[in-house]
Amino acid sequence: MERISVDSSNLVSVGYNEETCTLEIEFNSGLYQYFDVPSYIHEELMNSGSKGSYLNTNVKNTYQYEKI
């Protein structure tokens, strides 16, 4: 999955697959995939001022994930 580098202290890059609704996040500590994430969540994440805060509030503990 192609990821885009982001300006964040905790996140390195973000990718999204529209066909599978998979959000891929590269953290400083590793790579994770979040499943069944709607496209608007990805769009809001990419447009947010604080990507780490947005992720903590709207993605973590909401969508199933896997460390890869």
mmCIF file as Biopython writes it, N, C-alpha, C and O atoms, coordinates in Angstrom:
data_model
#
loop_
_atom_site.group_PDB
_atom_site.id
_atom_site.type_symbol
_atom_site.label_atom_id
_atom_site.label_alt_id
_atom_site.label_comp_id
_atom_site.label_asym_id
_atom_site.label_entity_id
_atom_site.label_seq_id
_atom_site.pdbx_PDB_ins_code
_atom_site.Cartn_x
_atom_site.Cartn_y
_atom_site.Cartn_z
_atom_site.occupancy
_atom_site.B_iso_or_equiv
_atom_site.auth_seq_id
_atom_site.auth_asym_id
_atom_site.pdbx_PDB_model_num
ATOM 1   N N  . MET A ? 1  ? 0.848   -1.178 0.000  1.0 0.0 1  A 1 
ATOM 2   C CA . MET A ? 1  ? 0.000   0.000  0.000  1.0 0.0 1  A 1 
ATOM 3   C C  . MET A ? 1  ? 0.891   1.237  0.000  1.0 0.0 1  A 1 
ATOM 4   O O  . MET A ? 1  ? 1.860   1.315  0.756  1.0 0.0 1  A 1 
ATOM 5   N N  . GLU A ? 2  ? 0.566   2.178  -0.830 1.0 0.0 2  A 1 
ATOM 6   C CA . GLU A ? 2  ? 1.329   3.427  -0.887 1.0 0.0 2  A 1 
ATOM 7   C C  . GLU A ? 2  ? 0.927   4.308  0.292  1.0 0.0 2  A 1 
ATOM 8   O O  . GLU A ? 2  ? -0.258  4.497  0.568  1.0 0.0 2  A 1 
ATOM 9   N N  . ARG A ? 3  ? 1.931   4.842  0.978  1.0 0.0 3  A 1 
ATOM 10  C CA . ARG A ? 3  ? 1.687   5.723  2.114  1.0 0.0 3  A 1 
ATOM 11  C C  . ARG A ? 3  ? 2.274   7.099  1.838  1.0 0.0 3  A 1 
ATOM 12  O O  . ARG A ? 3  ? 3.228   7.245  1.074  1.0 0.0 3  A 1 
ATOM 13  N N  . ILE A ? 4  ? 1.690   8.094  2.469  1.0 0.0 4  A 1 
ATOM 14  C CA . ILE A ? 4  ? 2.143   9.477  2.344  1.0 0.0 4  A 1 
ATOM 15  C C  . ILE A ? 4  ? 2.776   9.887  3.664  1.0 0.0 4  A 1 
ATOM 16  O O  . ILE A ? 4  ? 2.199   9.666  4.729  1.0 0.0 4  A 1 
ATOM 17  N N  . SER A ? 5  ? 3.958   10.484 3.598  1.0 0.0 5  A 1 
ATOM 18  C CA . SER A ? 5  ? 4.619   10.985 4.800  1.0 0.0 5  A 1 
ATOM 19  C C  . SER A ? 5  ? 3.783   12.098 5.415  1.0 0.0 5  A 1 
ATOM 20  O O  . SER A ? 5  ? 3.196   12.916 4.706  1.0 0.0 5  A 1 
ATOM 21  N N  . VAL A ? 6  ? 3.737   12.119 6.745  1.0 0.0 6  A 1 
ATOM 22  C CA . VAL A ? 6  ? 2.965   13.138 7.451  1.0 0.0 6  A 1 
ATOM 23  C C  . VAL A ? 6  ? 3.847   13.839 8.475  1.0 0.0 6  A 1 
ATOM 24  O O  . VAL A ? 6  ? 4.845   13.294 8.947  1.0 0.0 6  A 1 
ATOM 25  N N  . ASP A ? 7  ? 3.448   15.065 8.804  1.0 0.0 7  A 1 
ATOM 26  C CA . ASP A ? 7  ? 4.156   15.864 9.795  1.0 0.0 7  A 1 
ATOM 27  C C  . ASP A ? 7  ? 3.531   15.578 11.160 1.0 0.0 7  A 1 
ATOM 28  O O  . ASP A ? 7  ? 2.504   16.152 11.520 1.0 0.0 7  A 1 
ATOM 29  N N  . SER A ? 8  ? 4.165   14.689 11.903 1.0 0.0 8  A 1 
ATOM 30  C CA . SER A ? 8  ? 3.639   14.273 13.202 1.0 0.0 8  A 1 
ATOM 31  C C  . SER A ? 8  ? 4.789   13.751 14.050 1.0 0.0 8  A 1 
ATOM 32  O O  . SER A ? 8  ? 5.757   13.201 13.523 1.0 0.0 8  A 1 
ATOM 33  N N  . SER A ? 9  ? 4.683   13.924 15.359 1.0 0.0 9  A 1 
ATOM 34  C CA . SER A ? 9  ? 5.739   13.428 16.242 1.0 0.0 9  A 1 
ATOM 35  C C  . SER A ? 9  ? 5.653   11.916 16.437 1.0 0.0 9  A 1 
ATOM 36  O O  . SER A ? 9  ? 6.654   11.288 16.780 1.0 0.0 9  A 1 
ATOM 37  N N  . ASN A ? 10 ? 4.479   11.320 16.227 1.0 0.0 10 A 1 
ATOM 38  C CA . ASN A ? 10 ? 4.279   9.898  16.482 1.0 0.0 10 A 1 
ATOM 39  C C  . ASN A ? 10 ? 4.033   9.087  15.214 1.0 0.0 10 A 1 
ATOM 40  O O  . ASN A ? 10 ? 4.365   7.903  15.161 1.0 0.0 10 A 1 
ATOM 41  N N  . LEU A ? 11 ? 3.452   9.718  14.192 1.0 0.0 11 A 1 
ATOM 42  C CA . LEU A ? 11 ? 3.143   9.042  12.936 1.0 0.0 11 A 1 
ATOM 43  C C  . LEU A ? 11 ? 4.197   9.388  11.896 1.0 0.0 11 A 1 
ATOM 44  O O  . LEU A ? 11 ? 4.659   10.526 11.820 1.0 0.0 11 A 1 
ATOM 45  N N  . VAL A ? 12 ? 4.573   8.391  11.094 1.0 0.0 12 A 1 
ATOM 46  C CA . VAL A ? 12 ? 5.554   8.598  10.028 1.0 0.0 12 A 1 
ATOM 47  C C  . VAL A ? 12 ? 4.847   8.759  8.694  1.0 0.0 12 A 1 
ATOM 48  O O  . VAL A ? 12 ? 5.148   9.674  7.927  1.0 0.0 12 A 1 
ATOM 49  N N  . SER A ? 13 ? 3.890   7.851  8.417  1.0 0.0 13 A 1 
ATOM 50  C CA . SER A ? 13 ? 3.183   7.891  7.136  1.0 0.0 13 A 1 
ATOM 51  C C  . SER A ? 13 ? 1.804   7.257  7.276  1.0 0.0 13 A 1 
ATOM 52  O O  . SER A ? 13 ? 1.530   6.509  8.214  1.0 0.0 13 A 1 
ATOM 53  N N  . VAL A ? 14 ? 0.931   7.588  6.294  1.0 0.0 14 A 1 
ATOM 54  C CA . VAL A ? 14 ? -0.449  7.112  6.294  1.0 0.0 14 A 1 
ATOM 55  C C  . VAL A ? 14 ? -0.811  6.652  4.892  1.0 0.0 14 A 1 
ATOM 56  O O  . VAL A ? 14 ? -0.499  7.323  3.908  1.0 0.0 14 A 1 
ATOM 57  N N  . GLY A ? 15 ? -1.474  5.498  4.808  1.0 0.0 15 A 1 
ATOM 58  C CA . GLY A ? 15 ? -1.980  5.005  3.534  1.0 0.0 15 A 1 
ATOM 59  C C  . GLY A ? 15 ? -3.411  4.539  3.691  1.0 0.0 15 A 1 
ATOM 60  O O  . GLY A ? 15 ? -3.865  4.253  4.799  1.0 0.0 15 A 1 
ATOM 61  N N  . TYR A ? 16 ? -4.128  4.462  2.562  1.0 0.0 16 A 1 
ATOM 62  C CA . TYR A ? 16 ? -5.519  4.018  2.609  1.0 0.0 16 A 1 
ATOM 63  C C  . TYR A ? 16 ? -5.857  3.273  1.331  1.0 0.0 16 A 1 
ATOM 64  O O  . TYR A ? 16 ? -5.532  3.725  0.233  1.0 0.0 16 A 1 
ATOM 65  N N  . ASN A ? 17 ? -6.512  2.126  1.481  1.0 0.0 17 A 1 
ATOM 66  C CA . ASN A ? 17 ? -6.981  1.338  0.346  1.0 0.0 17 A 1 
ATOM 67  C C  . ASN A ? 17 ? -8.502  1.443  0.313  1.0 0.0 17 A 1 
ATOM 68  O O  . ASN A ? 17 ? -9.187  0.901  1.180  1.0 0.0 17 A 1 
ATOM 69  N N  . GLU A ? 18 ? -9.027  2.144  -0.697 1.0 0.0 18 A 1 
ATOM 70  C CA . GLU A ? 18 ? -10.473 2.360  -0.784 1.0 0.0 18 A 1 
ATOM 71  C C  . GLU A ? 18 ? -11.242 1.074  -1.046 1.0 0.0 18 A 1 
ATOM 72  O O  . GLU A ? 18 ? -12.376 0.933  -0.589 1.0 0.0 18 A 1 
ATOM 73  N N  . GLU A ? 19 ? -10.648 0.137  -1.770 1.0 0.0 19 A 1 
ATOM 74  C CA . GLU A ? 19 ? -11.342 -1.114 -2.100 1.0 0.0 19 A 1 
ATOM 75  C C  . GLU A ? 19 ? -11.585 -1.975 -0.865 1.0 0.0 19 A 1 
ATOM 76  O O  . GLU A ? 19 ? -12.642 -2.590 -0.729 1.0 0.0 19 A 1 
ATOM 77  N N  . THR A ? 20 ? -10.606 -2.016 0.030  1.0 0.0 20 A 1 
ATOM 78  C CA . THR A ? 20 ? -10.731 -2.856 1.229  1.0 0.0 20 A 1 
ATOM 79  C C  . THR A ? 20 ? -11.043 -2.055 2.489  1.0 0.0 20 A 1 
ATOM 80  O O  . THR A ? 20 ? -11.238 -2.634 3.558  1.0 0.0 20 A 1 
ATOM 81  N N  . CYS A ? 21 ? -11.091 -0.721 2.372  1.0 0.0 21 A 1 
ATOM 82  C CA . CYS A ? 21 ? -11.333 0.176  3.515  1.0 0.0 21 A 1 
ATOM 83  C C  . CYS A ? 21 ? -10.308 -0.060 4.621  1.0 0.0 21 A 1 
ATOM 84  O O  . CYS A ? 21 ? -10.643 -0.081 5.805  1.0 0.0 21 A 1 
ATOM 85  N N  . THR A ? 22 ? -9.048  -0.238 4.208  1.0 0.0 22 A 1 
ATOM 86  C CA . THR A ? 22 ? -7.960  -0.475 5.153  1.0 0.0 22 A 1 
ATOM 87  C C  . THR A ? 22 ? -7.113  0.783  5.292  1.0 0.0 22 A 1 
ATOM 88  O O  . THR A ? 22 ? -6.631  1.339  4.305  1.0 0.0 22 A 1 
ATOM 89  N N  . LEU A ? 23 ? -6.944  1.216  6.526  1.0 0.0 23 A 1 
ATOM 90  C CA . LEU A ? 23 ? -6.103  2.359  6.848  1.0 0.0 23 A 1 
ATOM 91  C C  . LEU A ? 23 ? -4.783  1.822  7.377  1.0 0.0 23 A 1 
ATOM 92  O O  . LEU A ? 23 ? -4.764  1.044  8.331  1.0 0.0 23 A 1 
ATOM 93  N N  . GLU A ? 24 ? -3.684  2.230  6.765  1.0 0.0 24 A 1 
ATOM 94  C CA . GLU A ? 24 ? -2.364  1.758  7.177  1.0 0.0 24 A 1 
ATOM 95  C C  . GLU A ? 24 ? -1.600  2.926  7.774  1.0 0.0 24 A 1 
ATOM 96  O O  . GLU A ? 24 ? -1.430  3.965  7.136  1.0 0.0 24 A 1 
ATOM 97  N N  . ILE A ? 25 ? -1.144  2.744  8.996  1.0 0.0 25 A 1 
ATOM 98  C CA . ILE A ? 25 ? -0.436  3.791  9.729  1.0 0.0 25 A 1 
ATOM 99  C C  . ILE A ? 25 ? 0.952   3.292  10.096 1.0 0.0 25 A 1 
ATOM 100 O O  . ILE A ? 25 ? 1.103   2.246  10.727 1.0 0.0 25 A 1 
ATOM 101 N N  . GLU A ? 26 ? 1.954   4.046  9.695  1.0 0.0 26 A 1 
ATOM 102 C CA . GLU A ? 26 ? 3.318   3.766  10.135 1.0 0.0 26 A 1 
ATOM 103 C C  . GLU A ? 26 ? 3.621   4.703  11.299 1.0 0.0 26 A 1 
ATOM 104 O O  . GLU A ? 26 ? 3.724   5.919  11.134 1.0 0.0 26 A 1 
ATOM 105 N N  . PHE A ? 27 ? 3.761   4.105  12.480 1.0 0.0 27 A 1 
ATOM 106 C CA . PHE A ? 27 ? 4.155   4.848  13.672 1.0 0.0 27 A 1 
ATOM 107 C C  . PHE A ? 27 ? 5.673   4.780  13.801 1.0 0.0 27 A 1 
ATOM 108 O O  . PHE A ? 27 ? 6.324   4.012  13.093 1.0 0.0 27 A 1 
ATOM 109 N N  . ASN A ? 28 ? 6.230   5.569  14.689 1.0 0.0 28 A 1 
ATOM 110 C CA . ASN A ? 28 ? 7.655   5.452  14.996 1.0 0.0 28 A 1 
ATOM 111 C C  . ASN A ? 28 ? 7.971   4.052  15.514 1.0 0.0 28 A 1 
ATOM 112 O O  . ASN A ? 28 ? 9.090   3.564  15.359 1.0 0.0 28 A 1 
ATOM 113 N N  . SER A ? 29 ? 6.979   3.410  16.129 1.0 0.0 29 A 1 
ATOM 114 C CA . SER A ? 29 ? 7.185   2.100  16.762 1.0 0.0 29 A 1 
ATOM 115 C C  . SER A ? 29 ? 6.779   0.909  15.905 1.0 0.0 29 A 1 
ATOM 116 O O  . SER A ? 29 ? 6.955   -0.232 16.332 1.0 0.0 29 A 1 
ATOM 117 N N  . GLY A ? 30 ? 6.242   1.135  14.710 1.0 0.0 30 A 1 
ATOM 118 C CA . GLY A ? 30 ? 5.845   0.010  13.867 1.0 0.0 30 A 1 
ATOM 119 C C  . GLY A ? 30 ? 4.717   0.351  12.915 1.0 0.0 30 A 1 
ATOM 120 O O  . GLY A ? 30 ? 4.221   1.478  12.886 1.0 0.0 30 A 1 
ATOM 121 N N  . LEU A ? 31 ? 4.321   -0.649 12.132 1.0 0.0 31 A 1 
ATOM 122 C CA . LEU A ? 31 ? 3.320   -0.490 11.082 1.0 0.0 31 A 1 
ATOM 123 C C  . LEU A ? 31 ? 2.039   -1.227 11.471 1.0 0.0 31 A 1 
ATOM 124 O O  . LEU A ? 31 ? 2.083   -2.395 11.858 1.0 0.0 31 A 1 
ATOM 125 N N  . TYR A ? 32 ? 0.905   -0.545 11.367 1.0 0.0 32 A 1 
ATOM 126 C CA . TYR A ? 32 ? -0.388  -1.115 11.736 1.0 0.0 32 A 1 
ATOM 127 C C  . TYR A ? 32 ? -1.388  -0.925 10.606 1.0 0.0 32 A 1 
ATOM 128 O O  . TYR A ? 32 ? -1.335  0.058  9.867  1.0 0.0 32 A 1 
ATOM 129 N N  . GLN A ? 33 ? -2.301  -1.888 10.485 1.0 0.0 33 A 1 
ATOM 130 C CA . GLN A ? 33 ? -3.424  -1.768 9.568  1.0 0.0 33 A 1 
ATOM 131 C C  . GLN A ? 33 ? -4.712  -1.795 10.378 1.0 0.0 33 A 1 
ATOM 132 O O  . GLN A ? 33 ? -4.899  -2.650 11.244 1.0 0.0 33 A 1 
ATOM 133 N N  . TYR A ? 34 ? -5.600  -0.844 10.084 1.0 0.0 34 A 1 
ATOM 134 C CA . TYR A ? 34 ? -6.920  -0.756 10.703 1.0 0.0 34 A 1 
ATOM 135 C C  . TYR A ? 34 ? -7.945  -1.116 9.639  1.0 0.0 34 A 1 
ATOM 136 O O  . TYR A ? 34 ? -7.852  -0.650 8.503  1.0 0.0 34 A 1 
ATOM 137 N N  . PHE A ? 35 ? -8.923  -1.942 9.999  1.0 0.0 35 A 1 
ATOM 138 C CA . PHE A ? 35 ? -9.840  -2.530 9.025  1.0 0.0 35 A 1 
ATOM 139 C C  . PHE A ? 35 ? -11.236 -1.913 9.081  1.0 0.0 35 A 1 
ATOM 140 O O  . PHE A ? 35 ? -11.695 -1.457 10.128 1.0 0.0 35 A 1 
ATOM 141 N N  . ASP A ? 36 ? -11.895 -1.912 7.922  1.0 0.0 36 A 1 
ATOM 142 C CA . ASP A ? 36 ? -13.272 -1.405 7.775  1.0 0.0 36 A 1 
ATOM 143 C C  . ASP A ? 36 ? -13.395 0.056  8.192  1.0 0.0 36 A 1 
ATOM 144 O O  . ASP A ? 36 ? -14.365 0.452  8.840  1.0 0.0 36 A 1 
ATOM 145 N N  . VAL A ? 37 ? -12.401 0.846  7.812  1.0 0.0 37 A 1 
ATOM 146 C CA . VAL A ? 37 ? -12.378 2.274  8.127  1.0 0.0 37 A 1 
ATOM 147 C C  . VAL A ? 37 ? -13.006 3.039  6.957  1.0 0.0 37 A 1 
ATOM 148 O O  . VAL A ? 37 ? -12.532 2.915  5.828  1.0 0.0 37 A 1 
ATOM 149 N N  . PRO A ? 38 ? -14.054 3.821  7.199  1.0 0.0 38 A 1 
ATOM 150 C CA . PRO A ? 38 ? -14.672 4.588  6.112  1.0 0.0 38 A 1 
ATOM 151 C C  . PRO A ? 38 ? -13.706 5.625  5.532  1.0 0.0 38 A 1 
ATOM 152 O O  . PRO A ? 38 ? -12.814 6.116  6.224  1.0 0.0 38 A 1 
ATOM 153 N N  . SER A ? 39 ? -13.897 5.943  4.270  1.0 0.0 39 A 1 
ATOM 154 C CA . SER A ? 39 ? -12.987 6.877  3.596  1.0 0.0 39 A 1 
ATOM 155 C C  . SER A ? 39 ? -13.001 8.258  4.239  1.0 0.0 39 A 1 
ATOM 156 O O  . SER A ? 39 ? -11.983 8.951  4.223  1.0 0.0 39 A 1 
ATOM 157 N N  . TYR A ? 40 ? -14.139 8.674  4.808  1.0 0.0 40 A 1 
ATOM 158 C CA . TYR A ? 40 ? -14.175 10.006 5.418  1.0 0.0 40 A 1 
ATOM 159 C C  . TYR A ? 40 ? -13.246 10.094 6.628  1.0 0.0 40 A 1 
ATOM 160 O O  . TYR A ? 40 ? -12.730 11.170 6.930  1.0 0.0 40 A 1 
ATOM 161 N N  . ILE A ? 41 ? -13.027 8.982  7.321  1.0 0.0 41 A 1 
ATOM 162 C CA . ILE A ? 41 ? -12.094 8.976  8.454  1.0 0.0 41 A 1 
ATOM 163 C C  . ILE A ? 41 ? -10.677 9.242  7.949  1.0 0.0 41 A 1 
ATOM 164 O O  . ILE A ? 41 ? -9.938  10.022 8.548  1.0 0.0 41 A 1 
ATOM 165 N N  . HIS A ? 42 ? -10.304 8.596  6.854  1.0 0.0 42 A 1 
ATOM 166 C CA . HIS A ? 42 ? -8.985  8.834  6.263  1.0 0.0 42 A 1 
ATOM 167 C C  . HIS A ? 42 ? -8.852  10.291 5.841  1.0 0.0 42 A 1 
ATOM 168 O O  . HIS A ? 42 ? -7.828  10.921 6.108  1.0 0.0 42 A 1 
ATOM 169 N N  . GLU A ? 43 ? -9.869  10.830 5.188  1.0 0.0 43 A 1 
ATOM 170 C CA . GLU A ? 43 ? -9.827  12.226 4.736  1.0 0.0 43 A 1 
ATOM 171 C C  . GLU A ? 43 ? -9.704  13.182 5.917  1.0 0.0 43 A 1 
ATOM 172 O O  . GLU A ? 43 ? -8.898  14.112 5.885  1.0 0.0 43 A 1 
ATOM 173 N N  . GLU A ? 44 ? -10.499 12.957 6.952  1.0 0.0 44 A 1 
ATOM 174 C CA . GLU A ? 44 ? -10.430 13.821 8.134  1.0 0.0 44 A 1 
ATOM 175 C C  . GLU A ? 44 ? -9.071  13.712 8.817  1.0 0.0 44 A 1 
ATOM 176 O O  . GLU A ? 44 ? -8.526  14.715 9.277  1.0 0.0 44 A 1 
ATOM 177 N N  . LEU A ? 45 ? -8.526  12.507 8.885  1.0 0.0 45 A 1 
ATOM 178 C CA . LEU A ? 45 ? -7.199  12.312 9.477  1.0 0.0 45 A 1 
ATOM 179 C C  . LEU A ? 45 ? -6.155  13.121 8.723  1.0 0.0 45 A 1 
ATOM 180 O O  . LEU A ? 45 ? -5.346  13.825 9.327  1.0 0.0 45 A 1 
ATOM 181 N N  . MET A ? 46 ? -6.179  13.016 7.399  1.0 0.0 46 A 1 
ATOM 182 C CA . MET A ? 46 ? -5.174  13.703 6.591  1.0 0.0 46 A 1 
ATOM 183 C C  . MET A ? 46 ? -5.317  15.224 6.666  1.0 0.0 46 A 1 
ATOM 184 O O  . MET A ? 46 ? -4.339  15.946 6.473  1.0 0.0 46 A 1 
ATOM 185 N N  . ASN A ? 47 ? -6.524  15.715 6.944  1.0 0.0 47 A 1 
ATOM 186 C CA . ASN A ? 47 ? -6.765  17.155 7.024  1.0 0.0 47 A 1 
ATOM 187 C C  . ASN A ? 47 ? -6.673  17.710 8.442  1.0 0.0 47 A 1 
ATOM 188 O O  . ASN A ? 47 ? -6.790  18.919 8.641  1.0 0.0 47 A 1 
ATOM 189 N N  . SER A ? 48 ? -6.467  16.850 9.417  1.0 0.0 48 A 1 
ATOM 190 C CA . SER A ? 48 ? -6.449  17.309 10.807 1.0 0.0 48 A 1 
ATOM 191 C C  . SER A ? 48 ? -5.135  18.002 11.148 1.0 0.0 48 A 1 
ATOM 192 O O  . SER A ? 48 ? -4.083  17.696 10.586 1.0 0.0 48 A 1 
ATOM 193 N N  . GLY A ? 49 ? -5.225  18.936 12.077 1.0 0.0 49 A 1 
ATOM 194 C CA . GLY A ? 49 ? -4.037  19.642 12.527 1.0 0.0 49 A 1 
ATOM 195 C C  . GLY A ? 49 ? -3.116  18.766 13.358 1.0 0.0 49 A 1 
ATOM 196 O O  . GLY A ? 49 ? -1.894  18.896 13.291 1.0 0.0 49 A 1 
ATOM 197 N N  . SER A ? 50 ? -3.709  17.871 14.142 1.0 0.0 50 A 1 
ATOM 198 C CA . SER A ? 50 ? -2.939  16.935 14.951 1.0 0.0 50 A 1 
ATOM 199 C C  . SER A ? 50 ? -3.370  15.519 14.596 1.0 0.0 50 A 1 
ATOM 200 O O  . SER A ? 50 ? -4.401  15.031 15.060 1.0 0.0 50 A 1 
ATOM 201 N N  . LYS A ? 51 ? -2.573  14.878 13.776 1.0 0.0 51 A 1 
ATOM 202 C CA . LYS A ? 51 ? -2.921  13.540 13.308 1.0 0.0 51 A 1 
ATOM 203 C C  . LYS A ? 51 ? -2.920  12.522 14.445 1.0 0.0 51 A 1 
ATOM 204 O O  . LYS A ? 51 ? -3.762  11.625 14.471 1.0 0.0 51 A 1 
ATOM 205 N N  . GLY A ? 52 ? -1.993  12.650 15.371 1.0 0.0 52 A 1 
ATOM 206 C CA . GLY A ? 52 ? -1.944  11.742 16.507 1.0 0.0 52 A 1 
ATOM 207 C C  . GLY A ? 52 ? -3.186  11.847 17.377 1.0 0.0 52 A 1 
ATOM 208 O O  . GLY A ? 52 ? -3.739  10.830 17.796 1.0 0.0 52 A 1 
ATOM 209 N N  . SER A ? 53 ? -3.625  13.058 17.651 1.0 0.0 53 A 1 
ATOM 210 C CA . SER A ? 53 ? -4.833  13.260 18.458 1.0 0.0 53 A 1 
ATOM 211 C C  . SER A ? 53 ? -6.065  12.741 17.738 1.0 0.0 53 A 1 
ATOM 212 O O  . SER A ? 53 ? -6.924  12.103 18.347 1.0 0.0 53 A 1 
ATOM 213 N N  . TYR A ? 54 ? -6.154  13.017 16.430 1.0 0.0 54 A 1 
ATOM 214 C CA . TYR A ? 54 ? -7.302  12.531 15.659 1.0 0.0 54 A 1 
ATOM 215 C C  . TYR A ? 54 ? -7.341  11.008 15.681 1.0 0.0 54 A 1 
ATOM 216 O O  . TYR A ? 54 ? -8.398  10.407 15.875 1.0 0.0 54 A 1 
ATOM 217 N N  . LEU A ? 55 ? -6.193  10.399 15.482 1.0 0.0 55 A 1 
ATOM 218 C CA . LEU A ? 55 ? -6.115  8.939  15.468 1.0 0.0 55 A 1 
ATOM 219 C C  . LEU A ? 55 ? -6.536  8.358  16.817 1.0 0.0 55 A 1 
ATOM 220 O O  . LEU A ? 55 ? -7.294  7.389  16.871 1.0 0.0 55 A 1 
ATOM 221 N N  . ASN A ? 56 ? -6.048  8.945  17.895 1.0 0.0 56 A 1 
ATOM 222 C CA . ASN A ? 56 ? -6.395  8.461  19.237 1.0 0.0 56 A 1 
ATOM 223 C C  . ASN A ? 56 ? -7.891  8.582  19.514 1.0 0.0 56 A 1 
ATOM 224 O O  . ASN A ? 56 ? -8.479  7.705  20.147 1.0 0.0 56 A 1 
ATOM 225 N N  . THR A ? 57 ? -8.500  9.651  19.049 1.0 0.0 57 A 1 
ATOM 226 C CA . THR A ? 57 ? -9.911  9.906  19.320 1.0 0.0 57 A 1 
ATOM 227 C C  . THR A ? 57 ? -10.847 9.120  18.415 1.0 0.0 57 A 1 
ATOM 228 O O  . THR A ? 57 ? -11.893 8.654  18.865 1.0 0.0 57 A 1 
ATOM 229 N N  . ASN A ? 58 ? -10.484 8.965  17.135 1.0 0.0 58 A 1 
ATOM 230 C CA . ASN A ? 58 ? -11.431 8.448  16.148 1.0 0.0 58 A 1 
ATOM 231 C C  . ASN A ? 58 ? -11.108 7.081  15.554 1.0 0.0 58 A 1 
ATOM 232 O O  . ASN A ? 58 ? -11.959 6.482  14.896 1.0 0.0 58 A 1 
ATOM 233 N N  . VAL A ? 59 ? -9.905  6.582  15.772 1.0 0.0 59 A 1 
ATOM 234 C CA . VAL A ? 59 ? -9.520  5.318  15.128 1.0 0.0 59 A 1 
ATOM 235 C C  . VAL A ? 59 ? -9.168  4.247  16.159 1.0 0.0 59 A 1 
ATOM 236 O O  . VAL A ? 59 ? -9.739  3.157  16.152 1.0 0.0 59 A 1 
ATOM 237 N N  . LYS A ? 60 ? -8.232  4.563  17.034 1.0 0.0 60 A 1 
ATOM 238 C CA . LYS A ? 60 ? -7.843  3.581  18.052 1.0 0.0 60 A 1 
ATOM 239 C C  . LYS A ? 60 ? -9.046  3.250  18.919 1.0 0.0 60 A 1 
ATOM 240 O O  . LYS A ? 60 ? -9.858  4.127  19.214 1.0 0.0 60 A 1 
ATOM 241 N N  . ASN A ? 61 ? -9.166  2.018  19.321 1.0 0.0 61 A 1 
ATOM 242 C CA . ASN A ? 61 ? -10.275 1.517  20.142 1.0 0.0 61 A 1 
ATOM 243 C C  . ASN A ? 61 ? -11.623 1.569  19.431 1.0 0.0 61 A 1 
ATOM 244 O O  . ASN A ? 61 ? -12.660 1.338  20.054 1.0 0.0 61 A 1 
ATOM 245 N N  . THR A ? 62 ? -11.620 1.873  18.121 1.0 0.0 62 A 1 
ATOM 246 C CA . THR A ? 62 ? -12.858 1.887  17.339 1.0 0.0 62 A 1 
ATOM 247 C C  . THR A ? 62 ? -12.830 0.822  16.254 1.0 0.0 62 A 1 
ATOM 248 O O  . THR A ? 62 ? -13.839 0.163  16.001 1.0 0.0 62 A 1 
ATOM 249 N N  . TYR A ? 63 ? -11.680 0.653  15.613 1.0 0.0 63 A 1 
ATOM 250 C CA . TYR A ? 63 ? -11.552 -0.286 14.496 1.0 0.0 63 A 1 
ATOM 251 C C  . TYR A ? 63 ? -10.578 -1.404 14.855 1.0 0.0 63 A 1 
ATOM 252 O O  . TYR A ? 63 ? -9.596  -1.190 15.566 1.0 0.0 63 A 1 
ATOM 253 N N  . GLN A ? 64 ? -10.873 -2.600 14.348 1.0 0.0 64 A 1 
ATOM 254 C CA . GLN A ? 64 ? -9.949  -3.716 14.543 1.0 0.0 64 A 1 
ATOM 255 C C  . GLN A ? 64 ? -8.653  -3.408 13.809 1.0 0.0 64 A 1 
ATOM 256 O O  . GLN A ? 64 ? -8.656  -2.747 12.770 1.0 0.0 64 A 1 
ATOM 257 N N  . TYR A ? 65 ? -7.547  -3.892 14.361 1.0 0.0 65 A 1 
ATOM 258 C CA . TYR A ? 65 ? -6.245  -3.605 13.769 1.0 0.0 65 A 1 
ATOM 259 C C  . TYR A ? 65 ? -5.326  -4.803 13.887 1.0 0.0 65 A 1 
ATOM 260 O O  . TYR A ? 65 ? -5.600  -5.773 14.594 1.0 0.0 65 A 1 
ATOM 261 N N  . GLU A ? 66 ? -4.229  -4.692 13.167 1.0 0.0 66 A 1 
ATOM 262 C CA . GLU A ? 66 ? -3.200  -5.727 13.198 1.0 0.0 66 A 1 
ATOM 263 C C  . GLU A ? 66 ? -1.849  -5.055 13.003 1.0 0.0 66 A 1 
ATOM 264 O O  . GLU A ? 66 ? -1.692  -4.194 12.137 1.0 0.0 66 A 1 
ATOM 265 N N  . LYS A ? 67 ? -0.882  -5.453 13.810 1.0 0.0 67 A 1 
ATOM 266 C CA . LYS A ? 67 ? 0.485   -4.973 13.608 1.0 0.0 67 A 1 
ATOM 267 C C  . LYS A ? 67 ? 1.124   -5.842 12.532 1.0 0.0 67 A 1 
ATOM 268 O O  . LYS A ? 67 ? 1.044   -7.069 12.586 1.0 0.0 67 A 1 
ATOM 269 N N  . ILE A ? 68 ? 1.755   -5.201 11.560 1.0 0.0 68 A 1 
ATOM 270 C CA . ILE A ? 68 ? 2.385   -5.975 10.485 1.0 0.0 68 A 1 
ATOM 271 C C  . ILE A ? 68 ? 3.867   -5.660 10.389 1.0 0.0 68 A 1 
ATOM 272 O O  . ILE A ? 68 ? 4.563   -6.218 9.540  1.0 0.0 68 A 1 
#
